[in-house]
Amino acid sequence: MLGTVATKHEGIDALLEQIEIHYDFLQATGRLIERRRERAAGRAREVLERATRQWLWAETDAERIVIDRLNDIVAGHVSPYDLADEVVEGLKQGTRL
């Protein structure tokens, strides 16, 4: 643990040195690139999920299917999970909803 007092400029050099040492360690062990890859993969997944969600609601009849089956869901004949499975299976089969 390093003590610093920014207003008095105390410990700043030691802190910067430790940051550089840690950065060098991350780089030398491959952890830096690993972390960057993990962040990039997570971001790519988020973007893909958003694009897929937008496509689903804008370009398919998923909304109509939900509305059509709403009474079945409310009555407990079909769960939201069952309905989601039906829609996803239709998409997997290449059915243009």
C-alpha positions as CSV (number, residue, x, y, z in Angstrom):
1,M,0.0,0.0,0.0
2,L,1.4,3.4,-1.0
3,G,0.6,6.6,0.8
4,T,0.0,9.7,-1.3
5,V,-1.0,13.3,-0.6
6,A,-1.8,14.9,-4.0
7,T,-2.1,18.4,-2.6
8,K,1.5,18.2,-1.3
9,H,2.8,16.1,-4.2
10,E,3.9,13.4,-1.8
11,G,4.2,9.8,-2.9
12,I,3.2,10.6,-6.5
13,D,6.5,9.4,-8.0
14,A,6.4,6.2,-6.1
15,L,2.8,5.6,-7.2
16,L,3.7,6.2,-10.8
17,E,6.7,3.8,-10.5
18,Q,4.4,1.1,-9.1
19,I,1.9,1.7,-11.8
20,E,4.6,1.3,-14.5
21,I,5.9,-1.9,-12.7
22,H,2.4,-3.4,-12.7
23,Y,1.9,-2.4,-16.3
24,D,5.1,-4.1,-17.3
25,F,4.1,-7.2,-15.4
26,L,0.7,-7.3,-17.1
27,Q,2.4,-6.9,-20.5
28,A,5.2,-9.5,-19.8
29,T,2.7,-12.1,-18.6
30,G,0.3,-11.6,-21.4
31,R,-2.4,-10.5,-19.0
32,L,-2.7,-7.1,-20.6
33,I,-3.6,-8.4,-24.0
34,E,-5.8,-11.1,-22.3
35,R,-7.8,-8.4,-20.5
36,R,-8.1,-6.3,-23.7
37,R,-9.4,-9.4,-25.6
38,E,-11.9,-10.1,-22.8
39,R,-13.2,-6.5,-22.9
40,A,-13.4,-6.6,-26.7
41,A,-15.2,-9.9,-26.7
42,G,-17.7,-8.6,-24.1
43,R,-18.3,-5.4,-26.1
44,A,-18.8,-7.4,-29.3
45,R,-21.3,-9.6,-27.6
46,E,-23.2,-6.5,-26.2
47,V,-23.3,-5.0,-29.7
48,L,-24.5,-8.3,-31.3
49,E,-27.2,-8.7,-28.6
50,R,-28.5,-5.2,-29.2
51,A,-28.5,-5.6,-33.0
52,T,-30.2,-9.0,-32.7
53,R,-32.9,-7.5,-30.3
54,Q,-33.5,-4.6,-32.7
55,W,-33.8,-6.9,-35.7
56,L,-36.1,-9.3,-33.8
57,W,-38.6,-6.6,-32.9
58,A,-38.3,-4.5,-36.1
59,E,-38.0,-7.2,-38.8
60,T,-40.0,-10.2,-37.6
61,D,-43.5,-10.8,-36.3
62,A,-42.3,-11.6,-32.8
63,E,-44.4,-8.7,-31.4
64,R,-47.6,-10.0,-33.1
65,I,-46.9,-13.5,-31.8
66,V,-46.5,-12.2,-28.3
67,I,-49.7,-10.2,-28.5
68,D,-51.6,-13.2,-30.1
69,R,-50.4,-15.5,-27.3
70,L,-50.8,-13.1,-24.5
71,N,-54.1,-14.6,-23.3
72,D,-52.5,-18.0,-23.2
73,I,-49.7,-16.6,-21.1
74,V,-52.0,-14.8,-18.7
75,A,-54.2,-17.9,-18.4
76,G,-51.1,-20.0,-17.6
77,H,-51.5,-22.3,-20.6
78,V,-48.1,-21.1,-22.0
79,S,-45.2,-19.7,-20.1
80,P,-43.2,-16.7,-21.5
81,Y,-40.3,-19.2,-21.7
82,D,-42.4,-21.6,-23.9
83,L,-43.3,-18.8,-26.2
84,A,-39.7,-17.7,-26.4
85,D,-38.7,-21.2,-27.3
86,E,-41.4,-21.4,-30.0
87,V,-40.1,-18.1,-31.6
88,V,-36.5,-19.1,-31.4
89,E,-37.2,-22.6,-32.8
90,G,-39.0,-20.9,-35.7
91,L,-36.1,-18.7,-36.3
92,K,-33.7,-21.7,-36.2
93,Q,-35.8,-23.5,-38.7
94,G,-35.5,-20.6,-41.0
95,T,-39.1,-19.6,-40.7
96,R,-39.6,-15.9,-41.5
97,L,-41.8,-14.9,-38.6
